[in-house]
Protein backbone atom coordinates (compact mmCIF):
# COMPACT_ATOMS: atom_id res chain seq x y z
CA UNK A 1 0.00 0.00 0.00
CA UNK A 2 0.95 3.64 -0.42
CA UNK A 3 1.42 5.74 2.70
CA UNK A 4 3.14 8.81 4.12
CA UNK A 5 5.45 8.71 7.13
CA UNK A 6 6.76 11.37 9.54
CA UNK A 7 10.43 11.13 8.67
CA UNK A 8 12.90 13.15 10.75
CA UNK A 9 10.25 15.59 12.13
CA UNK A 10 12.24 18.68 11.19
CA UNK A 11 9.35 20.36 9.40
CA UNK A 12 6.69 19.71 6.78
CA UNK A 13 9.39 18.72 4.32
CA UNK A 14 9.96 15.63 6.50
CA UNK A 15 6.64 14.14 5.39
CA UNK A 16 7.72 11.33 3.09
CA UNK A 17 5.84 9.15 0.62
CA UNK A 18 6.50 5.45 1.09
CA UNK A 19 5.08 1.98 0.49
CA UNK A 20 4.30 -0.67 3.09
CA UNK A 21 3.04 -4.24 3.07
CA UNK A 22 -0.73 -4.30 3.33
CA UNK A 23 -1.68 -4.70 7.02
CA UNK A 24 -3.30 -7.93 8.16
CA UNK A 25 -6.06 -7.80 10.75
CA UNK A 26 -5.01 -9.26 14.09
CA UNK A 27 -7.67 -10.61 16.47
CA UNK A 28 -9.95 -7.75 17.48
CA UNK A 29 -8.79 -5.52 14.62
CA UNK A 30 -10.35 -4.25 11.41
CA UNK A 31 -8.50 -3.09 8.32
CA UNK A 32 -9.98 0.17 7.07
CA UNK A 33 -9.39 1.81 3.69
CA UNK A 34 -9.51 5.58 4.32
CA UNK A 35 -11.73 7.57 1.94
CA UNK A 36 -11.30 11.09 3.31
CA UNK A 37 -8.93 12.28 6.05
CA UNK A 38 -8.72 15.60 7.83
CA UNK A 39 -5.82 17.69 9.14
CA UNK A 40 -5.69 19.03 12.70
CA UNK A 41 -3.19 21.41 14.28
CA UNK A 42 -1.17 18.73 16.01
CA UNK A 43 -0.45 17.06 12.63
CA UNK A 44 1.70 20.06 11.75
CA UNK A 45 3.18 20.32 15.26
CA UNK A 46 4.25 16.66 15.12
CA UNK A 47 6.15 17.18 11.87
CA UNK A 48 7.86 20.21 13.40
CA UNK A 49 8.89 18.19 16.44
CA UNK A 50 6.94 20.38 18.87
CA UNK A 51 4.21 17.91 19.90
CA UNK A 52 4.62 14.78 21.97
CA UNK A 53 7.72 12.77 22.67
CA UNK A 54 10.01 10.91 20.30
CA UNK A 55 8.30 9.03 17.51
CA UNK A 56 9.65 6.62 14.91
CA UNK A 57 10.35 8.08 11.48
CA UNK A 58 8.13 5.32 10.07
CA UNK A 59 5.01 6.47 11.93
CA UNK A 60 2.05 7.11 9.60
CA UNK A 61 0.40 10.39 10.69
CA UNK A 62 -3.12 11.86 10.90
CA UNK A 63 -5.70 11.20 13.56
CA UNK A 64 -9.11 11.61 11.96
CA UNK A 65 -10.85 10.34 8.88
CA UNK A 66 -13.59 8.14 7.47
CA UNK A 67 -13.07 4.88 5.64
CA UNK A 68 -14.48 1.52 4.60
CA UNK A 69 -13.84 -1.74 6.40
CA UNK A 70 -12.16 -4.18 4.01
CA UNK A 71 -11.38 -7.07 6.39
CA UNK A 72 -11.71 -8.04 10.05
CA UNK A 73 -9.70 -10.21 12.41
CA UNK A 74 -10.70 -13.13 14.55
CA UNK A 75 -13.52 -12.45 17.00
CA UNK A 76 -14.69 -9.19 15.41
CA UNK A 77 -18.47 -8.79 15.37
CA UNK A 78 -18.82 -5.01 15.75
CA UNK A 79 -18.23 -4.24 12.06
CA UNK A 80 -18.04 -6.10 8.77
CA UNK A 81 -16.44 -5.52 5.37
CA UNK A 82 -18.26 -2.77 3.49
CA UNK A 83 -19.15 -0.74 6.60
CA UNK A 84 -18.25 2.95 6.47
CA UNK A 85 -16.67 3.88 9.79
CA UNK A 86 -15.02 6.56 11.91
CA UNK A 87 -12.92 6.20 15.06
CA UNK A 88 -11.95 8.51 17.92
CA UNK A 89 -8.21 9.01 18.09
CA UNK A 90 -8.09 7.79 21.72
CA UNK A 91 -9.01 4.33 20.52
CA UNK A 92 -9.28 2.63 23.91
CA UNK A 93 -11.53 5.29 25.52
CA UNK A 94 -14.83 3.60 24.84
CA UNK A 95 -17.01 5.01 27.65
CA UNK A 96 -16.86 6.40 31.16
CA UNK A 97 -14.58 9.00 32.65
CA UNK A 98 -11.24 10.09 31.28
CA UNK A 99 -8.15 8.21 32.39
CA UNK A 100 -4.51 8.97 31.50
CA UNK A 101 -4.35 5.44 30.10
CA UNK A 102 -6.14 6.68 26.95
CA UNK A 103 -2.87 8.27 25.83
CA UNK A 104 -1.48 4.76 25.41
CA UNK A 105 -3.35 4.26 22.11
CA UNK A 106 -3.50 7.56 20.27
CA UNK A 107 -4.03 7.13 16.53
CA UNK A 108 -1.40 9.05 14.57
CA UNK A 109 0.81 9.36 17.67
CA UNK A 110 1.44 6.02 19.39
CA UNK A 111 -0.05 4.02 16.51
CA UNK A 112 -0.16 4.48 12.75
CA UNK A 113 -2.76 6.96 11.53
CA UNK A 114 -5.01 7.57 8.55
CA UNK A 115 -2.61 8.87 5.89
CA UNK A 116 -2.31 5.56 4.07
CA UNK A 117 -4.34 3.39 1.74
CA UNK A 118 -5.07 1.02 4.64
CA UNK A 119 -4.97 1.33 8.43
CA UNK A 120 -5.41 -1.28 11.18
CA UNK A 121 -7.79 -0.09 13.92
CA UNK A 122 -9.35 -1.70 17.03
CA UNK A 123 -12.76 -2.91 15.89
CA UNK A 124 -14.35 -2.06 19.25
CA UNK A 125 -13.48 1.60 18.67
CA UNK A 126 -15.14 1.90 15.26
CA UNK A 127 -18.49 3.58 14.73
CA UNK A 128 -20.64 2.88 11.68
CA UNK A 129 -21.58 6.06 9.82
CA UNK A 130 -25.28 6.54 8.98
CA UNK A 131 -26.01 6.46 5.25
CA UNK A 132 -27.54 9.95 5.46
CA UNK A 133 -24.18 11.52 6.33
CA UNK A 134 -21.56 12.31 3.71
CA UNK A 135 -17.85 11.61 4.09
CA UNK A 136 -17.21 15.34 4.46
CA UNK A 137 -19.66 15.59 7.37
CA UNK A 138 -17.84 12.98 9.44
CA UNK A 139 -14.18 12.87 8.32
CA UNK A 140 -13.20 15.83 10.49
CA UNK A 141 -15.06 14.96 13.71
CA UNK A 142 -12.68 12.71 15.65
CA UNK A 143 -10.57 15.54 17.06
CA UNK A 144 -12.10 19.01 16.86
CA UNK A 145 -15.73 17.94 16.63
CA UNK A 146 -15.53 15.44 19.48
CA UNK A 147 -13.58 17.88 21.64
CA UNK A 148 -16.21 20.57 21.07
CA UNK A 149 -18.98 18.09 21.97
CA UNK A 150 -17.18 17.08 25.17
CA UNK A 151 -16.59 20.73 26.11
CA UNK A 152 -20.13 21.95 25.49
CA UNK A 153 -22.40 18.98 26.18
CA UNK A 154 -20.57 16.55 28.46
CA UNK A 155 -18.56 18.99 30.57
CA UNK A 156 -20.43 22.32 30.47
CA UNK A 157 -24.00 20.98 30.10
CA UNK A 158 -24.85 23.72 27.63
CA UNK A 159 -28.34 25.24 27.72
CA UNK A 160 -30.20 27.69 25.51
CA UNK A 161 -29.62 30.65 27.81
CA UNK A 162 -25.83 30.34 27.59
CA UNK A 163 -23.42 32.58 25.71
CA UNK A 164 -20.49 30.52 24.38
CA UNK A 165 -17.20 32.27 23.63
CA UNK A 166 -14.90 30.62 21.06
CA UNK A 167 -11.34 31.88 20.70
CA UNK A 168 -10.30 31.99 17.06
CA UNK A 169 -11.84 30.28 14.06
CA UNK A 170 -10.03 26.94 14.21
CA UNK A 171 -11.61 23.53 14.01
CA UNK A 172 -12.80 23.33 17.62
CA UNK A 173 -14.28 26.82 17.50
CA UNK A 174 -16.21 26.23 14.27
CA UNK A 175 -17.50 22.88 15.51
CA UNK A 176 -18.54 24.49 18.79
CA UNK A 177 -20.28 27.33 16.94
CA UNK A 178 -22.49 24.90 15.04
CA UNK A 179 -23.18 22.65 18.03
CA UNK A 180 -23.99 25.56 20.33
CA UNK A 181 -26.51 26.96 17.84
CA UNK A 182 -28.31 23.60 17.68
CA UNK A 183 -28.76 23.90 21.46
CA UNK A 184 -30.26 27.38 21.09
CA UNK A 185 -27.27 29.11 22.69
CA UNK A 186 -25.69 32.38 21.56
CA UNK A 187 -22.09 32.38 20.34
CA UNK A 188 -19.31 34.96 20.40
CA UNK A 189 -16.16 34.35 18.39
CA UNK A 190 -12.82 36.11 17.96
CA UNK A 191 -10.43 36.33 15.03
CA UNK A 192 -7.74 38.60 13.60
CA UNK A 193 -9.50 38.52 10.21
CA UNK A 194 -12.63 40.52 9.42
CA UNK A 195 -13.21 38.21 6.45
CA UNK A 196 -13.27 35.16 8.73
CA UNK A 197 -15.54 36.96 11.18
CA UNK A 198 -17.98 37.71 8.37
CA UNK A 199 -18.11 34.00 7.53
CA UNK A 200 -18.60 33.22 11.22
CA UNK A 201 -21.60 35.56 11.25
CA UNK A 202 -23.00 33.73 8.22
CA UNK A 203 -22.59 30.48 10.16
CA UNK A 204 -24.61 31.90 13.04
CA UNK A 205 -22.20 33.78 15.33
CA UNK A 206 -24.06 36.43 17.33
CA UNK A 207 -21.02 38.47 18.44
CA UNK A 208 -17.77 38.78 16.50
CA UNK A 209 -14.62 40.53 17.75
CA UNK A 210 -11.42 41.26 15.86
CA UNK A 211 -8.73 40.85 18.49
CA UNK A 212 -6.22 42.89 16.47
CA UNK A 213 -8.61 45.84 16.31
CA UNK A 214 -9.54 45.21 19.96
CA UNK A 215 -6.46 43.86 21.79
CA UNK A 216 -8.49 43.98 25.00
CA UNK A 217 -11.10 41.71 23.49
CA UNK A 218 -12.49 40.70 26.88
CA UNK A 219 -13.54 44.31 27.50
CA UNK A 220 -15.12 44.39 24.04
CA UNK A 221 -17.11 41.25 24.83
CA UNK A 222 -18.27 42.82 28.08
CA UNK A 223 -19.38 45.86 26.12
CA UNK A 224 -21.42 43.68 23.78
CA UNK A 225 -23.04 41.82 26.68
CA UNK A 226 -23.74 44.77 28.97
CA UNK A 227 -21.16 43.49 31.44
CA UNK A 228 -22.69 40.00 31.69
CA UNK A 229 -19.85 38.06 30.02
CA UNK A 230 -19.72 34.54 28.56
CA UNK A 231 -21.11 31.49 30.34
CA UNK A 232 -18.92 28.94 28.56
CA UNK A 233 -15.47 29.76 27.19
CA UNK A 234 -13.54 27.37 24.98
CA UNK A 235 -9.99 28.34 25.89
CA UNK A 236 -8.02 27.26 22.83
CA UNK A 237 -5.53 30.13 22.94
CA UNK A 238 -3.14 28.85 25.56
CA UNK A 239 -1.50 30.39 28.59
CA UNK A 240 -1.39 33.98 27.36
CA UNK A 241 -5.13 34.24 26.68
CA UNK A 242 -6.31 32.83 30.02
CA UNK A 243 -6.26 36.24 31.72
CA UNK A 244 -8.63 37.73 29.19
CA UNK A 245 -10.81 34.59 29.27
CA UNK A 246 -11.24 35.11 33.01
CA UNK A 247 -12.00 38.79 32.40
CA UNK A 248 -14.59 37.85 29.75
CA UNK A 249 -16.29 35.24 31.92
CA UNK A 250 -19.72 35.60 33.48
CA UNK A 251 -20.33 34.78 37.11
CA UNK A 252 -20.37 30.98 37.53
CA UNK A 253 -18.90 30.52 34.03
CA UNK A 254 -17.12 27.38 32.86
CA UNK A 255 -13.75 27.83 31.14
CA UNK A 256 -12.78 24.69 29.24
CA UNK A 257 -9.05 24.54 28.58
CA UNK A 258 -8.22 22.94 25.25
CA UNK A 259 -5.23 24.89 23.93
CA UNK A 260 -1.74 23.82 24.99
CA UNK A 261 0.17 26.72 23.47
CA UNK A 262 3.06 27.91 25.65
CA UNK A 263 3.08 31.48 26.87
CA UNK A 264 5.00 34.12 28.76
CA UNK A 265 2.65 35.06 31.59
CA UNK A 266 1.21 33.17 34.55
CA UNK A 267 -1.60 30.76 33.73
CA UNK A 268 -4.07 32.49 36.06
CA UNK A 269 -2.97 36.14 36.34
CA UNK A 270 -6.05 37.33 38.25
CA UNK A 271 -6.89 35.08 41.18
CA UNK A 272 -9.26 37.67 42.63
CA UNK A 273 -11.52 37.61 39.55
CA UNK A 274 -11.24 33.82 39.38
CA UNK A 275 -12.59 33.55 42.93
CA UNK A 276 -15.01 36.49 42.87
CA UNK A 277 -16.77 35.09 39.77
CA UNK A 278 -16.87 31.55 41.17
CA UNK A 279 -15.37 30.21 37.96
CA UNK A 280 -14.78 26.60 37.00
CA UNK A 281 -11.67 25.98 34.92
CA UNK A 282 -11.36 22.45 33.56
CA UNK A 283 -9.03 20.86 31.07
CA UNK A 284 -10.30 18.20 28.69
CA UNK A 285 -8.68 15.81 26.25
CA UNK A 286 -10.87 14.87 23.28
CA UNK A 287 -13.65 12.38 24.16
CA UNK A 288 -14.85 8.80 24.33
CA UNK A 289 -16.44 6.51 21.76
CA UNK A 290 -19.78 6.90 23.57
CA UNK A 291 -19.55 10.69 23.20
CA UNK A 292 -18.67 10.24 19.52
CA UNK A 293 -21.80 8.15 18.98
CA UNK A 294 -23.90 10.95 20.50
CA UNK A 295 -22.12 13.56 18.39
CA UNK A 296 -22.83 11.65 15.17
CA UNK A 297 -26.50 11.33 16.16
CA UNK A 298 -26.64 15.11 16.67
CA UNK A 299 -24.93 15.74 13.31
CA UNK A 300 -27.52 13.55 11.60
CA UNK A 301 -30.53 14.94 13.49
CA UNK A 302 -29.59 18.56 12.78
CA UNK A 303 -28.02 18.01 9.32
CA UNK A 304 -24.88 19.82 10.46
CA UNK A 305 -22.53 20.43 7.55
CA UNK A 306 -18.77 20.61 8.03
CA UNK A 307 -17.11 23.75 6.70
CA UNK A 308 -14.42 22.56 4.27
CA UNK A 309 -11.81 25.01 3.09
CA UNK A 310 -10.02 22.79 0.58
CA UNK A 311 -9.64 19.13 -0.36
CA UNK A 312 -6.41 17.70 -1.78
CA UNK A 313 -5.62 14.39 -3.44
CA UNK A 314 -3.57 11.77 -1.65
CA UNK A 315 -0.31 12.46 -3.47
CA UNK A 316 -0.74 16.16 -2.64
CA UNK A 317 -0.55 15.55 1.12
CA UNK A 318 2.58 17.71 1.64
CA UNK A 319 0.85 20.57 -0.16
CA UNK A 320 -2.19 20.11 2.06
CA UNK A 321 0.04 20.33 5.14
CA UNK A 322 1.65 23.54 3.86
CA UNK A 323 -1.73 25.12 3.12
CA UNK A 324 -2.98 24.19 6.60
CA UNK A 325 0.18 25.45 8.29
CA UNK A 326 -0.13 28.85 6.59
CA UNK A 327 -3.31 29.34 8.68
CA UNK A 328 -5.10 31.41 6.06
CA UNK A 329 -7.99 28.98 5.76
CA UNK A 330 -11.34 28.78 7.54
CA UNK A 331 -12.75 25.28 7.77
CA UNK A 332 -11.30 21.82 7.45
CA UNK A 333 -8.44 20.91 5.13
CA UNK A 334 -8.96 17.39 3.85
CA UNK A 335 -7.18 14.77 1.78
CA UNK A 336 -9.16 12.37 -0.41
CA UNK A 337 -7.88 8.88 -1.10
C-alpha positions in Angstrom: 0.0 0.0 0.0 1.0 3.6 -0.4 1.4 5.7 2.7 3.1 8.8 4.1 5.4 8.7 7.1 6.8 11.4 9.5 10.4 11.1 8.7 12.9 13.2 10.7 10.3 15.6 12.1 12.2 18.7 11.2 9.3 20.4 9.4 6.7 19.7 6.8 9.4 18.7 4.3 10.0 15.6 6.5 6.6 14.1 5.4 7.7 11.3 3.1 5.8 9.2 0.6 6.5 5.5 1.1 5.1 2.0 0.5 4.3 -0.7 3.1 3.0 -4.2 3.1 -0.7 -4.3 3.3 -1.7 -4.7 7.0 -3.3 -7.9 8.2 -6.1 -7.8 10.8 -5.0 -9.3 14.1 -7.7 -10.6 16.5 -10.0 -7.7 17.5 -8.8 -5.5 14.6 -10.3 -4.2 11.4 -8.5 -3.1 8.3 -10.0 0.2 7.1 -9.4 1.8 3.7 -9.5 5.6 4.3 -11.7 7.6 1.9 -11.3 11.1 3.3 -8.9 12.3 6.1 -8.7 15.6 7.8 -5.8 17.7 9.1 -5.7 19.0 12.7 -3.2 21.4 14.3 -1.2 18.7 16.0 -0.5 17.1 12.6 1.7 20.1 11.8 3.2 20.3 15.3 4.2 16.7 15.1 6.1 17.2 11.9 7.9 20.2 13.4 8.9 18.2 16.4 6.9 20.4 18.9 4.2 17.9 19.9 4.6 14.8 22.0 7.7 12.8 22.7 10.0 10.9 20.3 8.3 9.0 17.5 9.7 6.6 14.9 10.4 8.1 11.5 8.1 5.3 10.1 5.0 6.5 11.9 2.1 7.1 9.6 0.4 10.4 10.7 -3.1 11.9 10.9 -5.7 11.2 13.6 -9.1 11.6 12.0 -10.9 10.3 8.9 -13.6 8.1 7.5 -13.1 4.9 5.6 -14.5 1.5 4.6 -13.8 -1.7 6.4 -12.2 -4.2 4.0 -11.4 -7.1 6.4 -11.7 -8.0 10.1 -9.7 -10.2 12.4 -10.7 -13.1 14.6 -13.5 -12.4 17.0 -14.7 -9.2 15.4 -18.5 -8.8 15.4 -18.8 -5.0 15.7 -18.2 -4.2 12.1 -18.0 -6.1 8.8 -16.4 -5.5 5.4 -18.3 -2.8 3.5 -19.2 -0.7 6.6 -18.3 3.0 6.5 -16.7 3.9 9.8 -15.0 6.6 11.9 -12.9 6.2 15.1 -11.9 8.5 17.9 -8.2 9.0 18.1 -8.1 7.8 21.7 -9.0 4.3 20.5 -9.3 2.6 23.9 -11.5 5.3 25.5 -14.8 3.6 24.8 -17.0 5.0 27.7 -16.9 6.4 31.2 -14.6 9.0 32.7 -11.2 10.1 31.3 -8.1 8.2 32.4 -4.5 9.0 31.5 -4.4 5.4 30.1 -6.1 6.7 27.0 -2.9 8.3 25.8 -1.5 4.8 25.4 -3.4 4.3 22.1 -3.5 7.6 20.3 -4.0 7.1 16.5 -1.4 9.0 14.6 0.8 9.4 17.7 1.4 6.0 19.4 0.0 4.0 16.5 -0.2 4.5 12.8 -2.8 7.0 11.5 -5.0 7.6 8.5 -2.6 8.9 5.9 -2.3 5.6 4.1 -4.3 3.4 1.7 -5.1 1.0 4.6 -5.0 1.3 8.4 -5.4 -1.3 11.2 -7.8 -0.1 13.9 -9.4 -1.7 17.0 -12.8 -2.9 15.9 -14.4 -2.1 19.2 -13.5 1.6 18.7 -15.1 1.9 15.3 -18.5 3.6 14.7 -20.6 2.9 11.7 -21.6 6.1 9.8 -25.3 6.5 9.0 -26.0 6.5 5.3 -27.5 9.9 5.5 -24.2 11.5 6.3 -21.6 12.3 3.7 -17.8 11.6 4.1 -17.2 15.3 4.5 -19.7 15.6 7.4 -17.8 13.0 9.4 -14.2 12.9 8.3 -13.2 15.8 10.5 -15.1 15.0 13.7 -12.7 12.7 15.6 -10.6 15.5 17.1 -12.1 19.0 16.9 -15.7 17.9 16.6 -15.5 15.4 19.5 -13.6 17.9 21.6 -16.2 20.6 21.1 -19.0 18.1 22.0 -17.2 17.1 25.2 -16.6 20.7 26.1 -20.1 21.9 25.5 -22.4 19.0 26.2 -20.6 16.6 28.5 -18.6 19.0 30.6 -20.4 22.3 30.5 -24.0 21.0 30.1 -24.9 23.7 27.6 -28.3 25.2 27.7 -30.2 27.7 25.5 -29.6 30.6 27.8 -25.8 30.3 27.6 -23.4 32.6 25.7 -20.5 30.5 24.4 -17.2 32.3 23.6 -14.9 30.6 21.1 -11.3 31.9 20.7 -10.3 32.0 17.1 -11.8 30.3 14.1 -10.0 26.9 14.2 -11.6 23.5 14.0 -12.8 23.3 17.6 -14.3 26.8 17.5 -16.2 26.2 14.3 -17.5 22.9 15.5 -18.5 24.5 18.8 -20.3 27.3 16.9 -22.5 24.9 15.0 -23.2 22.6 18.0 -24.0 25.6 20.3 -26.5 27.0 17.8 -28.3 23.6 17.7 -28.8 23.9 21.5 -30.3 27.4 21.1 -27.3 29.1 22.7 -25.7 32.4 21.6 -22.1 32.4 20.3 -19.3 35.0 20.4 -16.2 34.3 18.4 -12.8 36.1 18.0 -10.4 36.3 15.0 -7.7 38.6 13.6 -9.5 38.5 10.2 -12.6 40.5 9.4 -13.2 38.2 6.5 -13.3 35.2 8.7 -15.5 37.0 11.2 -18.0 37.7 8.4 -18.1 34.0 7.5 -18.6 33.2 11.2 -21.6 35.6 11.2 -23.0 33.7 8.2 -22.6 30.5 10.2 -24.6 31.9 13.0 -22.2 33.8 15.3 -24.1 36.4 17.3 -21.0 38.5 18.4 -17.8 38.8 16.5 -14.6 40.5 17.7 -11.4 41.3 15.9 -8.7 40.9 18.5 -6.2 42.9 16.5 -8.6 45.8 16.3 -9.5 45.2 20.0 -6.5 43.9 21.8 -8.5 44.0 25.0 -11.1 41.7 23.5 -12.5 40.7 26.9 -13.5 44.3 27.5 -15.1 44.4 24.0 -17.1 41.2 24.8 -18.3 42.8 28.1 -19.4 45.9 26.1 -21.4 43.7 23.8 -23.0 41.8 26.7 -23.7 44.8 29.0 -21.2 43.5 31.4 -22.7 40.0 31.7 -19.8 38.1 30.0 -19.7 34.5 28.6 -21.1 31.5 30.3 -18.9 28.9 28.6 -15.5 29.8 27.2 -13.5 27.4 25.0 -10.0 28.3 25.9 -8.0 27.3 22.8 -5.5 30.1 22.9 -3.1 28.8 25.6 -1.5 30.4 28.6 -1.4 34.0 27.4 -5.1 34.2 26.7 -6.3 32.8 30.0 -6.3 36.2 31.7 -8.6 37.7 29.2 -10.8 34.6 29.3 -11.2 35.1 33.0 -12.0 38.8 32.4 -14.6 37.8 29.8 -16.3 35.2 31.9 -19.7 35.6 33.5 -20.3 34.8 37.1 -20.4 31.0 37.5 -18.9 30.5 34.0 -17.1 27.4 32.9 -13.8 27.8 31.1 -12.8 24.7 29.2 -9.0 24.5 28.6 -8.2 22.9 25.2 -5.2 24.9 23.9 -1.7 23.8 25.0 0.2 26.7 23.5 3.1 27.9 25.6 3.1 31.5 26.9 5.0 34.1 28.8 2.7 35.1 31.6 1.2 33.2 34.6 -1.6 30.8 33.7 -4.1 32.5 36.1 -3.0 36.1 36.3 -6.0 37.3 38.3 -6.9 35.1 41.2 -9.3 37.7 42.6 -11.5 37.6 39.6 -11.2 33.8 39.4 -12.6 33.5 42.9 -15.0 36.5 42.9 -16.8 35.1 39.8 -16.9 31.6 41.2 -15.4 30.2 38.0 -14.8 26.6 37.0 -11.7 26.0 34.9 -11.4 22.5 33.6 -9.0 20.9 31.1 -10.3 18.2 28.7 -8.7 15.8 26.2 -10.9 14.9 23.3 -13.7 12.4 24.2 -14.8 8.8 24.3 -16.4 6.5 21.8 -19.8 6.9 23.6 -19.6 10.7 23.2 -18.7 10.2 19.5 -21.8 8.1 19.0 -23.9 10.9 20.5 -22.1 13.6 18.4 -22.8 11.7 15.2 -26.5 11.3 16.2 -26.6 15.1 16.7 -24.9 15.7 13.3 -27.5 13.5 11.6 -30.5 14.9 13.5 -29.6 18.6 12.8 -28.0 18.0 9.3 -24.9 19.8 10.5 -22.5 20.4 7.5 -18.8 20.6 8.0 -17.1 23.8 6.7 -14.4 22.6 4.3 -11.8 25.0 3.1 -10.0 22.8 0.6 -9.6 19.1 -0.4 -6.4 17.7 -1.8 -5.6 14.4 -3.4 -3.6 11.8 -1.6 -0.3 12.5 -3.5 -0.7 16.2 -2.6 -0.6 15.6 1.1 2.6 17.7 1.6 0.9 20.6 -0.2 -2.2 20.1 2.1 0.0 20.3 5.1 1.7 23.5 3.9 -1.7 25.1 3.1 -3.0 24.2 6.6 0.2 25.4 8.3 -0.1 28.9 6.6 -3.3 29.3 8.7 -5.1 31.4 6.1 -8.0 29.0 5.8 -11.3 28.8 7.5 -12.7 25.3 7.8 -11.3 21.8 7.4 -8.4 20.9 5.1 -9.0 17.4 3.8 -7.2 14.8 1.8 -9.2 12.4 -0.4 -7.9 8.9 -1.1 
